[in-house]
Amino acid sequence: MPRRSSSQHHHRNHSNRPREVAPLRWAAGLSLGHAGRQVRLGPIAFWIIVGTLAIMAMWTIATATYFAFRDDVLTRLIARQAEMQFGYEDRIAELRIQVDRFSSRQLLDQEQYEQKLDQILRRQAALESRASALNGLGDITGTIRQPARGSRPGEARTIPLNPPNDKRALAIPADRATIDPRTSILAKGAGGIGGVIVRLQASLDRLEQRQAAMVNSIADTYDSKARRMRGVLIELGLDKGATSEGAGAIGGPFIPASVPKDAMGFEQQLHRIQIARAQITRLTRTLGSVPVRKPIDGELGLQSGFGVRIDPFLGAPAMHTGLDLHGETGDPVRATADGTVAAAGWSGGYGRVVDIDHHNGLSTRYGHLSSIDVRVGQTVKTGQIVGKVGSTGRSTGPHLHYETRLRGEAVDPQKFLRAGQRLDGSF
């Protein structure tokens, strides 16, 4: 074989070696070379490419992670949302319970206030009714005893009683009676509504105490007056149960008067007053026909009393059946009680005389009159003029001869006149 030359051999060796890729070279940029081609990149372009690749890689990782864990994330978000919703609902329910509890407490307090106000209104109506009942008791003569403010129980002071048509003593004041507590609770004051209710109750308590003191005083006054009138009738020897014939026609079925068992103290005292008042009315009617008034106006000048005396004409002891009362001729002579004229004219030593029948066995005689102003059968009232003072008949001068007779027998008129002084103001 022919021997090859060294130059050829060397060329083959070089031609058979694989070509090496030119390494990256940094000069003014980045050069990439492959198969004899080179691409040169600047620093900005390089970093843009690197950043873009990094962003794409991160986006790819995030997308893969999202799709891989999407269900778990959604589940956690829904659970969190549900937990927050349940928490809010529980809080709202708790607040609603508190609001309901507060509203219930307000309603309960309002109901209690309404009940208290209703009680106050009922008490006020009852006190007004009591005031009307007290005002309807009629005229009460004299004075009553009412506890003084600040005095101890049992002490009393005497005050004059207002006229029966003056309702200020027993009536509820206008500023209290016309105010509705339901509107007054809106007024400002210490303690709010509760304080106003307490003040209203205290005011009604004071008014009730005054009414109780008033009714007790009236009851005591009526009882005292009835006892005094009964005592006078007993002292005069008269039947306190008898009634005057001129009292008018009365009657009706007997229905016992009673007070309910559950009646309060005021109602019991009012029942007591009504009974005493009925008794006083009957006693007053009886005393209306009892000759206890004065037959002559002014002070009585007694010239000769009842009983044995020396006769002014004969000088011998004689029975004087009446009173000789001083008077001037023409002075009016008045009937000492209601009655009917039984005699009117001349009667012996009496001269001109008037006899009045007062019923129940009582009669009076007015003698030595200068004139007579009534006629037989005429009904006369207490204080009515029946004649004038004179000196007719067996008389030594102008005076009134006044007699009182019980069942036809002459009795001392001074006993009746003294009883009239005791009863002064009781009619």
C-alpha positions in Angstrom: 0.0 0.0 0.0 1.2 3.3 -0.8 2.2 5.3 2.3 0.3 8.3 2.9 2.0 11.5 3.7 2.0 13.0 7.1 0.1 16.1 5.9 -2.7 14.1 4.6 -2.9 12.1 7.7 -2.9 15.1 9.8 -5.7 16.6 7.7 -7.9 13.5 8.2 -7.4 13.5 11.8 -8.6 17.0 12.0 -11.5 16.5 9.7 -12.7 13.4 11.7 -12.9 15.1 15.1 -16.3 16.4 16.1 -16.8 20.1 16.1 -16.9 21.7 19.5 -19.6 24.3 20.2 -18.2 27.7 20.8 -18.5 28.7 24.4 -20.8 31.6 25.5 -18.8 34.7 25.6 -19.7 37.9 27.5 -18.3 40.9 25.9 -20.6 43.7 25.2 -23.5 41.2 25.6 -24.3 37.6 25.4 -23.4 35.6 22.3 -24.9 32.3 21.5 -23.3 30.2 18.8 -24.4 27.0 17.2 -23.4 25.4 13.9 -21.4 28.3 13.0 -24.1 30.8 13.8 -24.0 33.3 16.5 -26.8 35.3 18.2 -25.8 38.3 20.2 -28.2 39.5 23.1 -27.9 42.7 25.0 -28.2 42.8 28.8 -31.7 44.4 28.7 -33.0 41.8 26.3 -31.5 39.1 28.4 -33.1 40.2 31.6 -36.4 40.7 29.9 -36.3 37.1 28.7 -35.2 35.8 32.1 -38.0 37.8 33.9 -40.6 36.7 31.4 -39.5 33.1 31.9 -39.6 33.5 35.7 -43.1 35.1 35.6 -44.4 32.3 33.3 -42.9 29.7 35.7 -44.5 31.4 38.7 -47.8 31.7 36.9 -47.6 28.0 35.9 -46.8 27.0 39.5 -49.6 29.2 40.9 -52.1 27.8 38.4 -51.1 24.3 39.1 -51.3 24.9 42.8 -54.8 26.6 42.5 -56.2 23.7 40.5 -54.5 21.2 42.8 -55.8 22.8 46.0 -58.9 24.7 44.8 -61.5 22.5 46.5 -59.7 22.7 49.9 -59.5 26.5 49.7 -63.1 26.9 48.7 -64.1 24.5 51.5 -62.1 26.6 54.1 -63.6 29.9 52.8 -67.1 28.5 52.9 -66.6 27.2 56.4 -65.1 30.5 57.5 -68.0 32.4 56.0 -70.5 30.0 57.7 -68.7 30.4 61.0 -68.9 34.2 60.8 -72.6 34.0 59.8 -73.4 31.7 62.7 -71.5 34.0 65.1 -73.4 37.0 63.8 -76.7 35.2 64.1 -75.9 34.1 67.7 -75.0 37.7 68.6 -78.2 39.0 67.0 -80.3 36.3 68.8 -78.6 37.3 72.1 -79.4 41.0 71.5 -82.9 40.1 70.6 -83.3 38.2 73.8 -82.0 41.2 75.8 -84.3 43.5 73.9 -87.3 41.2 74.6 -86.3 41.0 78.3 -86.0 44.8 78.5 -89.3 45.2 76.7 -91.0 42.7 79.0 -89.6 44.5 82.1 -90.9 47.8 80.7 -94.3 46.3 80.1 -94.3 44.8 83.6 -93.3 48.2 85.1 -96.0 49.9 83.0 -98.6 47.4 84.1 -97.6 48.0 87.7 -97.8 51.8 87.3 -101.2 51.4 85.6 -102.4 49.3 88.5 -101.1 51.8 91.0 -102.7 54.6 89.0 -106.0 52.7 88.9 -105.9 52.3 92.6 -105.2 56.0 93.0 -108.2 56.8 90.8 -110.4 54.5 92.7 -109.3 56.0 96.0 -109.9 59.5 94.6 -113.4 58.5 93.4 -114.1 57.0 96.9 -112.9 60.1 98.6 -115.0 62.3 96.4 -118.0 60.1 97.1 -117.2 60.4 100.8 -117.0 64.2 100.5 -120.4 64.2 98.8 -121.9 62.0 101.5 -120.5 64.3 104.2 -121.7 67.4 102.4 -125.2 65.8 102.2 -125.5 65.4 106.0 -127.2 68.8 106.3 -126.8 71.5 108.9 -124.7 70.7 111.9 -125.1 73.3 114.6 -122.3 74.2 117.0 -118.7 73.2 116.6 -116.9 70.1 115.9 -113.6 68.9 117.2 -110.9 68.1 114.7 -107.3 67.0 115.4 -105.0 69.9 115.0 -102.0 69.5 112.7 -99.0 68.6 114.6 -100.9 67.6 117.7 -100.7 64.3 119.3 -103.5 61.7 118.8 -106.2 62.3 121.3 -105.7 66.0 121.4 -108.3 68.1 119.7 -109.1 71.7 118.9 -112.5 73.2 118.4 -113.1 74.8 115.1 -116.3 76.4 113.8 -118.2 74.3 111.2 -118.6 75.8 107.8 -122.2 76.4 106.6 -123.8 73.4 104.9 -123.7 75.1 101.5 -120.0 75.7 101.9 -118.4 72.5 100.6 -114.8 73.5 101.1 -114.5 71.8 104.4 -115.2 68.3 103.1 -114.7 68.5 99.3 -111.5 67.6 97.5 -109.6 70.7 96.4 -110.3 71.6 92.8 -106.7 71.3 91.8 -106.6 67.7 93.0 -110.1 66.7 92.0 -109.7 67.8 88.4 -106.2 66.5 87.7 -106.0 63.1 86.1 -103.0 61.2 87.6 -102.4 59.7 84.2 -101.4 63.1 82.9 -99.7 64.3 86.0 -97.1 61.5 85.9 -95.6 63.3 82.9 -94.6 66.2 85.1 -91.0 66.5 86.0 -90.0 65.7 89.5 -87.7 63.8 91.8 -88.1 60.1 91.5 -89.8 60.1 88.1 -93.1 58.3 87.7 -92.6 56.4 90.9 -92.0 59.6 92.9 -95.2 61.1 91.4 -97.2 58.1 92.4 -95.8 58.2 95.9 -96.7 61.8 96.3 -100.2 61.2 95.0 -100.7 58.4 97.4 -99.4 60.5 100.3 -101.7 63.3 99.3 -104.7 61.0 99.2 -103.6 59.5 102.6 -103.6 63.0 104.1 -107.0 63.8 102.6 -108.4 60.4 103.9 -107.1 61.1 107.4 -108.8 64.6 107.4 -112.0 63.1 106.2 -111.8 60.4 108.9 -111.2 63.0 111.5 -114.1 65.1 110.2 -116.5 62.2 110.2 -115.5 61.2 113.7 -116.0 64.7 114.9 -119.4 64.9 113.2 -120.4 61.6 114.7 -119.4 62.8 118.2 -121.2 66.0 117.7 -124.4 64.3 116.7 -124.2 61.8 119.5 -123.6 64.6 122.0 -126.5 66.6 120.6 -128.8 63.6 120.7 -127.8 62.8 124.3 -128.5 66.4 125.3 -131.9 66.4 123.7 -132.9 63.1 125.3 -131.6 64.3 128.7 -133.9 67.4 128.4 -136.9 65.3 127.6 -136.2 62.9 130.5 -135.7 65.9 132.8 -139.0 67.4 131.7 -140.7 64.0 132.3 -141.7 63.7 128.6 -141.8 60.6 126.4 -138.9 60.9 124.1 -140.3 58.3 121.8 -143.6 60.2 121.2 -144.0 62.3 118.1 -146.0 65.4 117.5 -149.4 65.1 116.0 -148.7 67.9 113.7 -145.6 66.3 112.3 -147.4 65.1 109.2 -148.4 61.7 107.9 -145.5 59.2 107.9 -145.3 55.5 107.6 -144.0 52.5 105.6 -142.8 48.9 106.1 -140.2 48.2 108.8 -136.7 47.5 107.3 -134.0 47.2 109.9 -131.1 49.5 109.2 -127.8 47.7 109.0 -124.2 48.2 107.8 -122.4 45.7 105.7 -120.1 43.4 107.5 -117.2 44.3 105.2 -117.8 48.0 105.6 -114.8 50.2 106.3 -114.4 52.5 109.3 -115.7 55.5 107.3 -118.9 53.7 106.2 -119.4 52.5 109.8 -119.0 56.0 111.1 -121.3 57.3 108.4 -123.9 54.7 109.4 -123.5 55.9 113.0 -124.1 59.5 111.9 -127.2 58.6 109.9 -128.7 56.8 112.9 -127.9 59.7 115.2 -129.2 62.1 112.7 -132.5 60.2 112.4 -132.8 60.2 116.2 -132.1 64.0 116.3 -134.7 64.6 113.6 -137.2 62.8 115.7 -136.2 64.5 118.9 -136.2 67.8 117.2 -139.8 67.2 116.0 -140.7 66.2 119.5 -139.0 69.3 121.1 -140.7 71.4 118.5 -143.9 71.0 120.4 -142.3 71.4 123.8 -142.6 75.0 125.2 -138.9 75.7 125.9 -138.7 79.1 124.1 -139.2 82.5 125.7 -142.6 84.1 125.4 -141.2 87.7 125.5 -138.3 89.1 123.5 -135.2 90.1 125.4 -134.2 89.2 128.9 -137.0 87.8 131.1 -137.8 89.9 134.1 -139.3 87.6 136.7 -141.7 89.5 138.9 -143.4 86.5 140.6 -142.4 82.9 140.4 -144.3 79.6 140.4 -145.7 78.3 143.7 -147.1 79.6 146.9 -147.0 83.4 147.3 -148.8 86.2 149.1 -151.8 87.3 147.1 -151.3 90.9 146.0 -155.0 91.8 146.6 -155.9 89.8 149.7 -152.5 89.5 151.4 -153.1 85.8 152.1 -151.1 82.8 150.9 -152.1 81.6 147.5 -150.9 79.2 144.8 -149.4 80.9 141.8 -149.7 78.5 138.8 -147.4 80.4 136.5 -144.8 83.1 136.1 -145.4 86.9 136.0 -142.9 88.3 133.5 -142.2 92.0 133.2 -143.3 93.7 130.0 -144.7 97.0 128.7 -148.1 97.3 127.3 -148.1 96.4 123.6 -144.9 94.2 123.8 -145.4 91.2 121.5 -146.1 87.8 123.2 -144.9 84.8 121.2 -145.8 81.1 121.2 -143.2 79.1 123.0 -143.8 76.0 120.8 -145.7 74.7 117.8 -149.4 74.0 118.5 -153.0 74.7 118.0 -155.0 77.5 119.7 -157.4 75.9 122.1 -158.9 79.1 123.6 -158.7 82.8 122.8 -160.8 85.3 124.7 -161.8 86.6 128.2 -161.4 84.2 131.1 -162.1 85.7 134.6 -159.0 86.8 136.5 -156.8 86.0 133.5 -158.4 88.8 131.5 -157.8 88.3 127.9 -156.1 84.9 127.6 -154.8 82.5 124.9 -154.4 78.8 125.5 -152.2 76.7 123.0 -152.4 72.9 122.9 -148.9 71.6 122.0 -150.1 68.0 122.0 -148.4 65.1 124.0 -150.3 66.5 127.0 -148.5 69.9 127.0 -150.2 73.2 126.8 -149.4 76.9 127.6 -151.4 79.9 128.8 -150.8 83.6 128.1 -152.9 85.9 130.4 -153.6 89.6 131.0 -153.1 90.4 127.3 -154.1 93.7 126.0 -155.0 92.2 122.6 -155.3 88.8 121.0 -153.9 88.1 117.5 -155.0 84.5 117.0 -158.3 82.6 116.9 -159.4 79.2 118.2 -158.3 76.3 116.0 -155.5 78.2 114.4 -152.2 76.4 114.0 -149.3 78.5 115.3 -145.5 78.1 115.0 -142.8 78.7 117.5 -142.2 82.4 117.9 -145.4 83.5 116.2 -147.1 86.5 117.9 -150.3 85.5 119.7 -151.1 88.8 121.4 -149.8 91.9 123.2 -148.7 92.4 126.8 -151.4 94.1 128.9 -153.0 94.4 132.4 -156.5 92.9 131.8 -158.2 90.8 134.5 -157.0 90.5 138.0 -153.7 92.4 137.6 -151.9 95.3 139.3 -150.0 96.4 136.2 -148.7 95.5 132.7 -147.1 92.1 132.7 -147.5 88.6 131.2 -148.9 85.7 133.2 -147.3 82.6 131.6 -148.3 79.0 132.5 -147.1 75.6 131.4 -149.4 72.6 131.9 -148.6 68.9 131.6 -151.7 66.7 131.2 -153.8 69.5 132.7 -151.6 70.0 135.8 -149.7 73.3 136.2 -145.9 72.8 136.3 -143.1 75.3 136.8 -142.4 77.0 133.5 -138.9 77.8 134.5 -137.9 74.1 134.2 -138.9 74.3 130.5 -137.2 77.7 130.0 -134.0 76.5 131.5 -134.1 73.4 129.2 -134.5 75.9 126.3 -131.3 77.6 127.4 -129.5 74.3 127.5 -130.8 73.4 124.0 -130.0 76.9 122.6 -128.5 76.3 119.2 -129.6 72.7 118.9 -132.6 73.5 116.6 
